[in-house]
Amino acid sequence: MKIFTRNHNFVIFIALIFLASCAETKTLEVTATAYNSVEAQTKKGDAATAAWGDQLEPGMKAIAVSRDLLQEEGFDYNTRVKIEGLPGTYRVLDKMNKRWEKRIDVYMGEDLAMAKEFGKQQVAITWEVE
């Protein structure tokens, strides 16, 4: 009977660890646009520095998010986001101007044509909330 109790307690312990480590997954539809590290689209004098000081480089999977997503949806610096229709996972490295709501801006390096082709579209984004 002692073996059962010991094993039983171990199973409960493992289950509690598993449940504690499970994060809630959220999905939200947002307007998505694209941006490049050029002064006309970012801050003057330092087009490649994001809001938290990261240096953006072509090829990075980074997004800027509207500030309401930071305040209301639990987004934070480095939140990992999957974007419907795009491969891989993007990281929140930048913030958008205060005038935008329910919006993301996908970083596309210096490729203006690719950003223009992406245009403006509605997409579902998915992320984990702890």
Backbone atoms as SQL, in Angstrom:
CREATE TABLE atoms (id INTEGER PRIMARY KEY, chain TEXT, resi INTEGER, resn TEXT, atom TEXT, x REAL, y REAL, z REAL);
INSERT INTO atoms VALUES
  (1, 'A', 1, 'MET', 'N', 0.820, -1.199, 0.000),
  (2, 'A', 1, 'MET', 'CA', 0.000, 0.000, 0.000),
  (3, 'A', 1, 'MET', 'C', 0.860, 1.258, 0.000),
  (4, 'A', 2, 'LYS', 'N', 2.048, 1.202, 0.621),
  (5, 'A', 2, 'LYS', 'CA', 2.930, 2.366, 0.610),
  (6, 'A', 2, 'LYS', 'C', 3.352, 2.733, -0.803),
  (7, 'A', 3, 'ILE', 'N', 3.591, 1.742, -1.652),
  (8, 'A', 3, 'ILE', 'CA', 3.996, 2.001, -3.034),
  (9, 'A', 3, 'ILE', 'C', 2.892, 2.759, -3.756),
  (10, 'A', 4, 'PHE', 'N', 1.640, 2.353, -3.571),
  (11, 'A', 4, 'PHE', 'CA', 0.530, 3.046, -4.212),
  (12, 'A', 4, 'PHE', 'C', 0.483, 4.507, -3.775),
  (13, 'A', 5, 'THR', 'N', 0.622, 4.765, -2.504),
  (14, 'A', 5, 'THR', 'CA', 0.567, 6.131, -1.987),
  (15, 'A', 5, 'THR', 'C', 1.714, 6.959, -2.554),
  (16, 'A', 6, 'ARG', 'N', 2.907, 6.407, -2.588),
  (17, 'A', 6, 'ARG', 'CA', 4.062, 7.129, -3.117),
  (18, 'A', 6, 'ARG', 'C', 3.862, 7.435, -4.602),
  (19, 'A', 7, 'ASN', 'N', 3.440, 6.429, -5.372),
  (20, 'A', 7, 'ASN', 'CA', 3.195, 6.633, -6.809),
  (21, 'A', 7, 'ASN', 'C', 2.041, 7.594, -7.048),
  (22, 'A', 8, 'HIS', 'N', 1.025, 7.467, -6.234),
  (23, 'A', 8, 'HIS', 'CA', -0.146, 8.336, -6.355),
  (24, 'A', 8, 'HIS', 'C', 0.261, 9.796, -6.128),
  (25, 'A', 9, 'ASN', 'N', 1.039, 10.039, -5.091),
  (26, 'A', 9, 'ASN', 'CA', 1.500, 11.405, -4.819),
  (27, 'A', 9, 'ASN', 'C', 2.378, 11.935, -5.955),
  (28, 'A', 10, 'PHE', 'N', 3.211, 11.074, -6.526),
  (29, 'A', 10, 'PHE', 'CA', 4.070, 11.474, -7.628),
  (30, 'A', 10, 'PHE', 'C', 3.232, 11.871, -8.844),
  (31, 'A', 11, 'VAL', 'N', 2.209, 11.089, -9.150),
  (32, 'A', 11, 'VAL', 'CA', 1.328, 11.389, -10.281),
  (33, 'A', 11, 'VAL', 'C', 0.614, 12.717, -10.052),
  (34, 'A', 12, 'ILE', 'N', 0.135, 12.951, -8.876),
  (35, 'A', 12, 'ILE', 'CA', -0.526, 14.226, -8.562),
  (36, 'A', 12, 'ILE', 'C', 0.463, 15.378, -8.714),
  (37, 'A', 13, 'PHE', 'N', 1.682, 15.215, -8.237),
  (38, 'A', 13, 'PHE', 'CA', 2.719, 16.242, -8.344),
  (39, 'A', 13, 'PHE', 'C', 2.991, 16.570, -9.814),
  (40, 'A', 14, 'ILE', 'N', 3.161, 15.564, -10.654),
  (41, 'A', 14, 'ILE', 'CA', 3.421, 15.765, -12.085),
  (42, 'A', 14, 'ILE', 'C', 2.229, 16.471, -12.736),
  (43, 'A', 15, 'ALA', 'N', 1.026, 16.062, -12.391),
  (44, 'A', 15, 'ALA', 'CA', -0.169, 16.689, -12.968),
  (45, 'A', 15, 'ALA', 'C', -0.250, 18.164, -12.594),
  (46, 'A', 16, 'LEU', 'N', 0.073, 18.493, -11.359),
  (47, 'A', 16, 'LEU', 'CA', 0.048, 19.889, -10.924),
  (48, 'A', 16, 'LEU', 'C', 1.100, 20.719, -11.664),
  (49, 'A', 17, 'ILE', 'N', 2.274, 20.169, -11.861),
  (50, 'A', 17, 'ILE', 'CA', 3.316, 20.876, -12.614),
  (51, 'A', 17, 'ILE', 'C', 2.847, 21.117, -14.044),
  (52, 'A', 18, 'PHE', 'N', 2.252, 20.097, -14.662),
  (53, 'A', 18, 'PHE', 'CA', 1.755, 20.224, -16.030),
  (54, 'A', 18, 'PHE', 'C', 0.693, 21.314, -16.115),
  (55, 'A', 19, 'LEU', 'N', -0.269, 21.296, -15.206),
  (56, 'A', 19, 'LEU', 'CA', -1.337, 22.292, -15.233),
  (57, 'A', 19, 'LEU', 'C', -0.799, 23.693, -14.991),
  (58, 'A', 20, 'ALA', 'N', 0.171, 23.839, -14.119),
  (59, 'A', 20, 'ALA', 'CA', 0.741, 25.144, -13.829),
  (60, 'A', 20, 'ALA', 'C', 1.517, 25.692, -15.018),
  (61, 'A', 21, 'SER', 'N', 2.091, 24.804, -15.829),
  (62, 'A', 21, 'SER', 'CA', 2.891, 25.258, -16.959),
  (63, 'A', 21, 'SER', 'C', 2.059, 25.514, -18.209),
  (64, 'A', 22, 'CYS', 'N', 0.795, 25.126, -18.201),
  (65, 'A', 22, 'CYS', 'CA', -0.054, 25.335, -19.377),
  (66, 'A', 22, 'CYS', 'C', -0.460, 26.797, -19.461),
  (67, 'A', 23, 'ALA', 'N', -0.157, 27.390, -20.594),
  (68, 'A', 23, 'ALA', 'CA', -0.552, 28.770, -20.813),
  (69, 'A', 23, 'ALA', 'C', -1.820, 28.783, -21.660),
  (70, 'A', 24, 'GLU', 'N', -2.619, 29.778, -21.462),
  (71, 'A', 24, 'GLU', 'CA', -3.830, 29.942, -22.252),
  (72, 'A', 24, 'GLU', 'C', -3.455, 30.472, -23.630),
  (73, 'A', 25, 'THR', 'N', -4.041, 29.905, -24.667),
  (74, 'A', 25, 'THR', 'CA', -3.817, 30.387, -26.031),
  (75, 'A', 25, 'THR', 'C', -4.983, 31.274, -26.419),
  (76, 'A', 26, 'LYS', 'N', -4.665, 32.448, -26.953),
  (77, 'A', 26, 'LYS', 'CA', -5.701, 33.376, -27.389),
  (78, 'A', 26, 'LYS', 'C', -5.555, 33.628, -28.881),
  (79, 'A', 27, 'THR', 'N', -6.675, 33.913, -29.534),
  (80, 'A', 27, 'THR', 'CA', -6.698, 34.256, -30.948),
  (81, 'A', 27, 'THR', 'C', -7.541, 35.514, -31.110),
  (82, 'A', 28, 'LEU', 'N', -7.081, 36.396, -31.977),
  (83, 'A', 28, 'LEU', 'CA', -7.763, 37.668, -32.198),
  (84, 'A', 28, 'LEU', 'C', -7.615, 38.059, -33.660),
  (85, 'A', 29, 'GLU', 'N', -8.659, 38.603, -34.241),
  (86, 'A', 29, 'GLU', 'CA', -8.553, 39.123, -35.600),
  (87, 'A', 29, 'GLU', 'C', -8.129, 40.579, -35.527),
  (88, 'A', 30, 'VAL', 'N', -7.114, 40.917, -36.298),
  (89, 'A', 30, 'VAL', 'CA', -6.563, 42.273, -36.315),
  (90, 'A', 30, 'VAL', 'C', -6.322, 42.715, -37.752),
  (91, 'A', 31, 'THR', 'N', -6.112, 44.001, -37.926),
  (92, 'A', 31, 'THR', 'CA', -5.669, 44.532, -39.208),
  (93, 'A', 31, 'THR', 'C', -4.153, 44.433, -39.230),
  (94, 'A', 32, 'ALA', 'N', -3.620, 43.868, -40.312),
  (95, 'A', 32, 'ALA', 'CA', -2.171, 43.730, -40.447),
  (96, 'A', 32, 'ALA', 'C', -1.691, 44.565, -41.629),
  (97, 'A', 33, 'THR', 'N', -0.615, 45.282, -41.391),
  (98, 'A', 33, 'THR', 'CA', 0.078, 46.025, -42.438),
  (99, 'A', 33, 'THR', 'C', 1.540, 45.613, -42.339),
  (100, 'A', 34, 'ALA', 'N', 2.375, 46.197, -43.176),
  (101, 'A', 34, 'ALA', 'CA', 3.797, 45.872, -43.157),
  (102, 'A', 34, 'ALA', 'C', 4.599, 47.164, -43.076),
  (103, 'A', 35, 'TYR', 'N', 5.802, 47.064, -42.502),
  (104, 'A', 35, 'TYR', 'CA', 6.658, 48.241, -42.456),
  (105, 'A', 35, 'TYR', 'C', 8.102, 47.862, -42.700),
  (106, 'A', 36, 'ASN', 'N', 8.874, 48.876, -43.059),
  (107, 'A', 36, 'ASN', 'CA', 10.286, 48.698, -43.377),
  (108, 'A', 36, 'ASN', 'C', 11.121, 49.604, -42.482),
  (109, 'A', 37, 'SER', 'N', 12.405, 49.278, -42.370),
  (110, 'A', 37, 'SER', 'CA', 13.288, 50.142, -41.576),
  (111, 'A', 37, 'SER', 'C', 13.845, 51.248, -42.476),
  (112, 'A', 38, 'VAL', 'N', 12.932, 52.159, -42.803),
  (113, 'A', 38, 'VAL', 'CA', 13.282, 53.375, -43.537),
  (114, 'A', 38, 'VAL', 'C', 12.685, 54.555, -42.772),
  (115, 'A', 39, 'GLU', 'N', 13.367, 55.691, -42.797),
  (116, 'A', 39, 'GLU', 'CA', 12.941, 56.838, -41.986),
  (117, 'A', 39, 'GLU', 'C', 11.518, 57.291, -42.270),
  (118, 'A', 40, 'ALA', 'N', 11.075, 57.175, -43.506),
  (119, 'A', 40, 'ALA', 'CA', 9.726, 57.629, -43.847),
  (120, 'A', 40, 'ALA', 'C', 8.649, 56.835, -43.099),
  (121, 'A', 41, 'GLN', 'N', 8.990, 55.646, -42.626),
  (122, 'A', 41, 'GLN', 'CA', 8.010, 54.804, -41.947),
  (123, 'A', 41, 'GLN', 'C', 8.271, 54.655, -40.450),
  (124, 'A', 42, 'THR', 'N', 9.401, 55.122, -39.985),
  (125, 'A', 42, 'THR', 'CA', 9.762, 54.951, -38.572),
  (126, 'A', 42, 'THR', 'C', 10.234, 56.282, -38.009),
  (127, 'A', 43, 'LYS', 'N', 11.019, 56.236, -36.953),
  (128, 'A', 43, 'LYS', 'CA', 11.487, 57.486, -36.359),
  (129, 'A', 43, 'LYS', 'C', 12.675, 58.050, -37.132),
  (130, 'A', 44, 'LYS', 'N', 12.748, 59.335, -37.176),
  (131, 'A', 44, 'LYS', 'CA', 13.800, 60.033, -37.911),
  (132, 'A', 44, 'LYS', 'C', 15.162, 59.807, -37.251),
  (133, 'A', 45, 'GLY', 'N', 16.153, 59.565, -38.086),
  (134, 'A', 45, 'GLY', 'CA', 17.528, 59.451, -37.598),
  (135, 'A', 45, 'GLY', 'C', 17.938, 58.070, -37.119),
  (136, 'A', 46, 'ASP', 'N', 16.963, 57.184, -36.892),
  (137, 'A', 46, 'ASP', 'CA', 17.303, 55.847, -36.392),
  (138, 'A', 46, 'ASP', 'C', 16.212, 54.860, -36.805),
  (139, 'A', 47, 'ALA', 'N', 16.129, 54.570, -38.074),
  (140, 'A', 47, 'ALA', 'CA', 15.042, 53.765, -38.625),
  (141, 'A', 47, 'ALA', 'C', 15.068, 52.304, -38.190),
  (142, 'A', 48, 'ALA', 'N', 16.196, 51.815, -37.703),
  (143, 'A', 48, 'ALA', 'CA', 16.300, 50.385, -37.385),
  (144, 'A', 48, 'ALA', 'C', 16.161, 50.069, -35.898),
  (145, 'A', 49, 'THR', 'N', 15.983, 51.079, -35.043),
  (146, 'A', 49, 'THR', 'CA', 15.848, 50.811, -33.612),
  (147, 'A', 49, 'THR', 'C', 14.376, 50.754, -33.241),
  (148, 'A', 50, 'ALA', 'N', 13.962, 49.632, -32.669),
  (149, 'A', 50, 'ALA', 'CA', 12.569, 49.434, -32.266),
  (150, 'A', 50, 'ALA', 'C', 12.319, 50.050, -30.890),
  (151, 'A', 51, 'ALA', 'N', 11.070, 49.991, -30.451),
  (152, 'A', 51, 'ALA', 'CA', 10.624, 50.666, -29.226),
  (153, 'A', 51, 'ALA', 'C', 11.397, 50.283, -27.969),
  (154, 'A', 52, 'TRP', 'N', 11.807, 49.024, -27.846),
  (155, 'A', 52, 'TRP', 'CA', 12.515, 48.583, -26.645),
  (156, 'A', 52, 'TRP', 'C', 14.027, 48.572, -26.853),
  (157, 'A', 53, 'GLY', 'N', 14.493, 49.177, -27.950),
  (158, 'A', 53, 'GLY', 'CA', 15.928, 49.294, -28.194),
  (159, 'A', 53, 'GLY', 'C', 16.537, 48.215, -29.068),
  (160, 'A', 54, 'ASP', 'N', 15.746, 47.263, -29.534),
  (161, 'A', 54, 'ASP', 'CA', 16.266, 46.226, -30.421),
  (162, 'A', 54, 'ASP', 'C', 16.665, 46.832, -31.768),
  (163, 'A', 55, 'GLN', 'N', 17.738, 46.330, -32.331),
  (164, 'A', 55, 'GLN', 'CA', 18.156, 46.722, -33.671),
  (165, 'A', 55, 'GLN', 'C', 17.511, 45.761, -34.665),
  (166, 'A', 56, 'LEU', 'N', 16.577, 46.265, -35.459),
  (167, 'A', 56, 'LEU', 'CA', 15.903, 45.429, -36.444),
  (168, 'A', 56, 'LEU', 'C', 16.820, 45.222, -37.639),
  (169, 'A', 57, 'GLU', 'N', 16.849, 43.988, -38.126),
  (170, 'A', 57, 'GLU', 'CA', 17.670, 43.641, -39.280),
  (171, 'A', 57, 'GLU', 'C', 16.826, 42.845, -40.254),
  (172, 'A', 58, 'PRO', 'N', 17.027, 43.069, -41.560),
  (173, 'A', 58, 'PRO', 'CA', 16.280, 42.302, -42.558),
  (174, 'A', 58, 'PRO', 'C', 16.337, 40.804, -42.245),
  (175, 'A', 59, 'GLY', 'N', 15.188, 40.140, -42.401),
  (176, 'A', 59, 'GLY', 'CA', 15.099, 38.707, -42.118),
  (177, 'A', 59, 'GLY', 'C', 14.545, 38.387, -40.740),
  (178, 'A', 60, 'MET', 'N', 14.539, 39.369, -39.844),
  (179, 'A', 60, 'MET', 'CA', 13.983, 39.130, -38.508),
  (180, 'A', 60, 'MET', 'C', 12.474, 38.963, -38.605),
  (181, 'A', 61, 'LYS', 'N', 11.926, 38.083, -37.802),
  (182, 'A', 61, 'LYS', 'CA', 10.479, 37.902, -37.726),
  (183, 'A', 61, 'LYS', 'C', 9.992, 38.729, -36.533),
  (184, 'A', 62, 'ALA', 'N', 9.735, 40.003, -36.826),
  (185, 'A', 62, 'ALA', 'CA', 9.348, 40.952, -35.781),
  (186, 'A', 62, 'ALA', 'C', 8.060, 41.658, -36.183),
  (187, 'A', 63, 'ILE', 'N', 7.299, 42.073, -35.172),
  (188, 'A', 63, 'ILE', 'CA', 6.113, 42.884, -35.420),
  (189, 'A', 63, 'ILE', 'C', 6.075, 44.042, -34.445),
  (190, 'A', 64, 'ALA', 'N', 5.359, 45.072, -34.871),
  (191, 'A', 64, 'ALA', 'CA', 4.969, 46.161, -33.982),
  (192, 'A', 64, 'ALA', 'C', 3.489, 45.942, -33.689),
  (193, 'A', 65, 'VAL', 'N', 3.055, 46.274, -32.490),
  (194, 'A', 65, 'VAL', 'CA', 1.644, 46.097, -32.134),
  (195, 'A', 65, 'VAL', 'C', 1.058, 47.419, -31.659),
  (196, 'A', 66, 'SER', 'N', -0.237, 47.565, -31.887),
  (197, 'A', 66, 'SER', 'CA', -0.910, 48.759, -31.381),
  (198, 'A', 66, 'SER', 'C', -0.934, 48.703, -29.860),
  (199, 'A', 67, 'ARG', 'N', -0.956, 49.855, -29.263),
  (200, 'A', 67, 'ARG', 'CA', -0.820, 49.936, -27.801),
  (201, 'A', 67, 'ARG', 'C', -2.006, 49.345, -27.049),
  (202, 'A', 68, 'ASP', 'N', -3.172, 49.293, -27.677),
  (203, 'A', 68, 'ASP', 'CA', -4.313, 48.660, -27.011),
  (204, 'A', 68, 'ASP', 'C', -4.065, 47.170, -26.809),
  (205, 'A', 69, 'LEU', 'N', -3.309, 46.543, -27.725),
  (206, 'A', 69, 'LEU', 'CA', -2.978, 45.123, -27.549),
  (207, 'A', 69, 'LEU', 'C', -2.044, 44.932, -26.356),
  (208, 'A', 70, 'LEU', 'N', -1.192, 45.906, -26.123),
  (209, 'A', 70, 'LEU', 'CA', -0.309, 45.845, -24.953),
  (210, 'A', 70, 'LEU', 'C', -1.121, 45.979, -23.673),
  (211, 'A', 71, 'GLN', 'N', -2.059, 46.895, -23.668),
  (212, 'A', 71, 'GLN', 'CA', -2.819, 47.187, -22.453),
  (213, 'A', 71, 'GLN', 'C', -3.951, 46.201, -22.192),
  (214, 'A', 72, 'GLU', 'N', -4.658, 45.795, -23.240),
  (215, 'A', 72, 'GLU', 'CA', -5.875, 45.007, -23.053),
  (216, 'A', 72, 'GLU', 'C', -5.711, 43.508, -23.281),
  (217, 'A', 73, 'GLU', 'N', -4.751, 43.113, -24.095),
  (218, 'A', 73, 'GLU', 'CA', -4.637, 41.706, -24.470),
  (219, 'A', 73, 'GLU', 'C', -3.437, 40.991, -23.866),
  (220, 'A', 74, 'GLY', 'N', -2.623, 41.711, -23.106),
  (221, 'A', 74, 'GLY', 'CA', -1.508, 41.071, -22.430),
  (222, 'A', 74, 'GLY', 'C', -0.244, 40.933, -23.253),
  (223, 'A', 75, 'PHE', 'N', -0.184, 41.594, -24.401),
  (224, 'A', 75, 'PHE', 'CA', 1.055, 41.568, -25.172),
  (225, 'A', 75, 'PHE', 'C', 2.126, 42.307, -24.397),
  (226, 'A', 76, 'ASP', 'N', 3.360, 41.894, -24.591),
  (227, 'A', 76, 'ASP', 'CA', 4.493, 42.537, -23.949),
  (228, 'A', 76, 'ASP', 'C', 5.692, 42.394, -24.876),
  (229, 'A', 77, 'TYR', 'N', 6.769, 43.015, -24.492),
  (230, 'A', 77, 'TYR', 'CA', 8.013, 42.886, -25.237),
  (231, 'A', 77, 'TYR', 'C', 8.353, 41.405, -25.390),
  (232, 'A', 78, 'ASN', 'N', 8.631, 41.000, -26.603),
  (233, 'A', 78, 'ASN', 'CA', 9.085, 39.650, -26.933),
  (234, 'A', 78, 'ASN', 'C', 7.974, 38.588, -26.940),
  (235, 'A', 79, 'THR', 'N', 6.702, 38.995, -26.814),
  (236, 'A', 79, 'THR', 'CA', 5.610, 38.028, -26.935),
  (237, 'A', 79, 'THR', 'C', 5.722, 37.358, -28.298),
  (238, 'A', 80, 'ARG', 'N', 5.553, 36.062, -28.328),
  (239, 'A', 80, 'ARG', 'CA', 5.636, 35.310, -29.574),
  (240, 'A', 80, 'ARG', 'C', 4.239, 35.149, -30.164),
  (241, 'A', 81, 'VAL', 'N', 4.128, 35.476, -31.459),
  (242, 'A', 81, 'VAL', 'CA', 2.830, 35.539, -32.129),
  (243, 'A', 81, 'VAL', 'C', 2.874, 34.761, -33.440),
  (244, 'A', 82, 'LYS', 'N', 1.855, 33.957, -33.667),
  (245, 'A', 82, 'LYS', 'CA', 1.685, 33.304, -34.971),
  (246, 'A', 82, 'LYS', 'C', 0.670, 34.134, -35.743),
  (247, 'A', 83, 'ILE', 'N', 0.969, 34.356, -37.019),
  (248, 'A', 83, 'ILE', 'CA', 0.128, 35.188, -37.863),
  (249, 'A', 83, 'ILE', 'C', -0.442, 34.323, -38.990),
  (250, 'A', 84, 'GLU', 'N', -1.757, 34.300, -39.089),
  (251, 'A', 84, 'GLU', 'CA', -2.434, 33.533, -40.133),
  (252, 'A', 84, 'GLU', 'C', -1.860, 33.907, -41.507),
  (253, 'A', 85, 'GLY', 'N', -1.465, 32.892, -42.261),
  (254, 'A', 85, 'GLY', 'CA', -0.980, 33.114, -43.611),
  (255, 'A', 85, 'GLY', 'C', 0.513, 33.361, -43.725),
  (256, 'A', 86, 'LEU', 'N', 1.205, 33.509, -42.598),
  (257, 'A', 86, 'LEU', 'CA', 2.656, 33.722, -42.625),
  (258, 'A', 86, 'LEU', 'C', 3.347, 32.582, -41.886),
  (259, 'A', 87, 'PRO', 'N', 4.464, 32.116, -42.406),
  (260, 'A', 87, 'PRO', 'CA', 5.170, 31.010, -41.745),
  (261, 'A', 87, 'PRO', 'C', 5.931, 31.477, -40.512),
  (262, 'A', 88, 'GLY', 'N', 6.086, 30.591, -39.574),
  (263, 'A', 88, 'GLY', 'CA', 6.921, 30.861, -38.404),
  (264, 'A', 88, 'GLY', 'C', 6.227, 31.656, -37.316),
  (265, 'A', 89, 'THR', 'N', 7.032, 32.056, -36.360),
  (266, 'A', 89, 'THR', 'CA', 6.565, 32.807, -35.201),
  (267, 'A', 89, 'THR', 'C', 7.260, 34.160, -35.186),
  (268, 'A', 90, 'TYR', 'N', 6.503, 35.185, -34.910),
  (269, 'A', 90, 'TYR', 'CA', 7.031, 36.556, -34.869),
  (270, 'A', 90, 'TYR', 'C', 7.117, 37.011, -33.420),
  (271, 'A', 91, 'ARG', 'N', 8.053, 37.917, -33.149),
  (272, 'A', 91, 'ARG', 'CA', 8.207, 38.457, -31.795),
  (273, 'A', 91, 'ARG', 'C', 7.785, 39.921, -31.773),
  (274, 'A', 92, 'VAL', 'N', 7.115, 40.319, -30.700),
  (275, 'A', 92, 'VAL', 'CA', 6.745, 41.718, -30.517),
  (276, 'A', 92, 'VAL', 'C', 8.006, 42.471, -30.092),
  (277, 'A', 93, 'LEU', 'N', 8.508, 43.305, -30.996),
  (278, 'A', 93, 'LEU', 'CA', 9.716, 44.088, -30.711),
  (279, 'A', 93, 'LEU', 'C', 9.484, 45.581, -30.850),
  (280, 'A', 94, 'ASP', 'N', 8.282, 45.971, -31.260),
  (281, 'A', 94, 'ASP', 'CA', 8.036, 47.388, -31.515),
  (282, 'A', 94, 'ASP', 'C', 6.597, 47.738, -31.171),
  (283, 'A', 95, 'LYS', 'N', 6.352, 49.027, -30.961),
  (284, 'A', 95, 'LYS', 'CA', 5.013, 49.541, -30.673),
  (285, 'A', 95, 'LYS', 'C', 4.620, 50.485, -31.801),
  (286, 'A', 96, 'MET', 'N', 3.328, 50.511, -32.084),
  (287, 'A', 96, 'MET', 'CA', 2.818, 51.400, -33.121),
  (288, 'A', 96, 'MET', 'C', 2.404, 52.732, -32.510),
  (289, 'A', 97, 'ASN', 'N', 2.165, 53.689, -33.369),
  (290, 'A', 97, 'ASN', 'CA', 1.671, 54.991, -32.952),
  (291, 'A', 97, 'ASN', 'C', 0.358, 54.833, -32.185),
  (292, 'A', 98, 'LYS', 'N', 0.123, 55.705, -31.236),
  (293, 'A', 98, 'LYS', 'CA', -1.057, 55.623, -30.369),
  (294, 'A', 98, 'LYS', 'C', -2.383, 55.682, -31.125),
  (295, 'A', 99, 'ARG', 'N', -2.383, 56.190, -32.334),
  (296, 'A', 99, 'ARG', 'CA', -3.648, 56.339, -33.075),
  (297, 'A', 99, 'ARG', 'C', -4.228, 55.008, -33.563),
  (298, 'A', 100, 'TRP', 'N', -3.427, 53.934, -33.590),
  (299, 'A', 100, 'TRP', 'CA', -3.897, 52.657, -34.127),
  (300, 'A', 100, 'TRP', 'C', -4.474, 51.763, -33.038),
  (301, 'A', 101, 'GLU', 'N', -5.474, 50.981, -33.408),
  (302, 'A', 101, 'GLU', 'CA', -6.087, 50.009, -32.495),
  (303, 'A', 101, 'GLU', 'C', -6.292, 48.677, -33.219),
  (304, 'A', 102, 'LYS', 'N', -6.181, 47.578, -32.466),
  (305, 'A', 102, 'LYS', 'CA', -6.367, 46.213, -32.997),
  (306, 'A', 102, 'LYS', 'C', -5.590, 46.034, -34.299),
  (307, 'A', 103, 'ARG', 'N', -4.294, 46.333, -34.214),
  (308, 'A', 103, 'ARG', 'CA', -3.469, 46.354, -35.419),
  (309, 'A', 103, 'ARG', 'C', -2.064, 45.839, -35.140),
  (310, 'A', 104, 'ILE', 'N', -1.495, 45.168, -36.141),
  (311, 'A', 104, 'ILE', 'CA', -0.084, 44.789, -36.091),
  (312, 'A', 104, 'ILE', 'C', 0.592, 45.291, -37.362),
  (313, 'A', 105, 'ASP', 'N', 1.886, 45.462, -37.278),
  (314, 'A', 105, 'ASP', 'CA', 2.703, 45.883, -38.400),
  (315, 'A', 105, 'ASP', 'C', 3.829, 44.862, -38.517),
  (316, 'A', 106, 'VAL', 'N', 3.893, 44.151, -39.626),
  (317, 'A', 106, 'VAL', 'CA', 4.868, 43.083, -39.822),
  (318, 'A', 106, 'VAL', 'C', 6.146, 43.689, -40.401),
  (319, 'A', 107, 'TYR', 'N', 7.260, 43.433, -39.755),
  (320, 'A', 107, 'TYR', 'CA', 8.542, 43.983, -40.207),
  (321, 'A', 107, 'TYR', 'C', 9.022, 43.230, -41.446),
  (322, 'A', 108, 'MET', 'N', 9.382, 43.988, -42.485),
  (323, 'A', 108, 'MET', 'CA', 9.842, 43.392, -43.741),
  (324, 'A', 108, 'MET', 'C', 11.173, 43.978, -44.200),
  (325, 'A', 109, 'GLY', 'N', 12.046, 44.259, -43.237),
  (326, 'A', 109, 'GLY', 'CA', 13.382, 44.729, -43.569),
  (327, 'A', 109, 'GLY', 'C', 13.363, 45.988, -44.395),
  (328, 'A', 110, 'GLU', 'N', 14.103, 45.977, -45.484),
  (329, 'A', 110, 'GLU', 'CA', 14.163, 47.143, -46.366),
  (330, 'A', 110, 'GLU', 'C', 13.464, 46.883, -47.692),
  (331, 'A', 111, 'ASP', 'N', 12.733, 45.783, -47.800),
  (332, 'A', 111, 'ASP', 'CA', 12.061, 45.384, -49.039),
  (333, 'A', 111, 'ASP', 'C', 10.716, 46.106, -49.169),
  (334, 'A', 112, 'LEU', 'N', 10.760, 47.295, -49.764),
  (335, 'A', 112, 'LEU', 'CA', 9.550, 48.103, -49.909),
  (336, 'A', 112, 'LEU', 'C', 8.506, 47.422, -50.782),
  (337, 'A', 113, 'ALA', 'N', 8.943, 46.736, -51.835),
  (338, 'A', 113, 'ALA', 'CA', 8.007, 46.053, -52.736),
  (339, 'A', 113, 'ALA', 'C', 7.253, 44.941, -52.010),
  (340, 'A', 114, 'MET', 'N', 7.938, 44.172, -51.172),
  (341, 'A', 114, 'MET', 'CA', 7.290, 43.092, -50.436),
  (342, 'A', 114, 'MET', 'C', 6.261, 43.675, -49.455),
  (343, 'A', 115, 'ALA', 'N', 6.602, 44.764, -48.786),
  (344, 'A', 115, 'ALA', 'CA', 5.675, 45.394, -47.844),
  (345, 'A', 115, 'ALA', 'C', 4.450, 45.922, -48.582),
  (346, 'A', 116, 'LYS', 'N', 4.662, 46.518, -49.735),
  (347, 'A', 116, 'LYS', 'CA', 3.558, 47.042, -50.535),
  (348, 'A', 116, 'LYS', 'C', 2.656, 45.903, -51.016),
  (349, 'A', 117, 'GLU', 'N', 3.265, 44.805, -51.425),
  (350, 'A', 117, 'GLU', 'CA', 2.501, 43.645, -51.886),
  (351, 'A', 117, 'GLU', 'C', 1.667, 43.056, -50.742),
  (352, 'A', 118, 'PHE', 'N', 2.211, 43.047, -49.537),
  (353, 'A', 118, 'PHE', 'CA', 1.484, 42.545, -48.370),
  (354, 'A', 118, 'PHE', 'C', 0.240, 43.400, -48.141),
  (355, 'A', 119, 'GLY', 'N', 0.401, 44.707, -48.294),
  (356, 'A', 119, 'GLY', 'CA', -0.728, 45.633, -48.173),
  (357, 'A', 119, 'GLY', 'C', -1.340, 45.689, -46.796),
  (358, 'A', 120, 'LYS', 'N', -2.656, 45.765, -46.776),
  (359, 'A', 120, 'LYS', 'CA', -3.441, 45.841, -45.533),
  (360, 'A', 120, 'LYS', 'C', -4.455, 44.712, -45.592),
  (361, 'A', 121, 'GLN', 'N', -4.467, 43.886, -44.566),
  (362, 'A', 121, 'GLN', 'CA', -5.383, 42.744, -44.568),
  (363, 'A', 121, 'GLN', 'C', -5.812, 42.370, -43.155),
  (364, 'A', 122, 'GLN', 'N', -6.916, 41.672, -43.084),
  (365, 'A', 122, 'GLN', 'CA', -7.397, 41.151, -41.808),
  (366, 'A', 122, 'GLN', 'C', -6.793, 39.771, -41.628),
  (367, 'A', 123, 'VAL', 'N', -6.195, 39.527, -40.459),
  (368, 'A', 123, 'VAL', 'CA', -5.598, 38.232, -40.156),
  (369, 'A', 123, 'VAL', 'C', -5.941, 37.838, -38.726),
  (370, 'A', 124, 'ALA', 'N', -5.869, 36.559, -38.479),
  (371, 'A', 124, 'ALA', 'CA', -6.003, 36.054, -37.112),
  (372, 'A', 124, 'ALA', 'C', -4.590, 35.881, -36.560),
  (373, 'A', 125, 'ILE', 'N', -4.401, 36.336, -35.343),
  (374, 'A', 125, 'ILE', 'CA', -3.117, 36.135, -34.658),
  (375, 'A', 125, 'ILE', 'C', -3.363, 35.274, -33.434),
  (376, 'A', 126, 'THR', 'N', -2.383, 34.454, -33.093),
  (377, 'A', 126, 'THR', 'CA', -2.489, 33.557, -31.947),
  (378, 'A', 126, 'THR', 'C', -1.241, 33.705, -31.085),
  (379, 'A', 127, 'TRP', 'N', -1.448, 33.739, -29.765),
  (380, 'A', 127, 'TRP', 'CA', -0.333, 33.860, -28.835),
  (381, 'A', 127, 'TRP', 'C', -0.731, 33.210, -27.511),
  (382, 'A', 128, 'GLU', 'N', 0.267, 32.999, -26.685),
  (383, 'A', 128, 'GLU', 'CA', 0.012, 32.408, -25.363),
  (384, 'A', 128, 'GLU', 'C', 0.022, 33.482, -24.297),
  (385, 'A', 129, 'VAL', 'N', -0.924, 33.371, -23.385),
  (386, 'A', 129, 'VAL', 'CA', -1.018, 34.278, -22.242),
  (387, 'A', 129, 'VAL', 'C', -0.743, 33.456, -21.007),
  (388, 'A', 130, 'GLU', 'N', 0.192, 33.890, -20.196),
  (389, 'A', 130, 'GLU', 'CA', 0.524, 33.124, -18.981),
  (390, 'A', 130, 'GLU', 'C', -0.326, 33.528, -17.819);
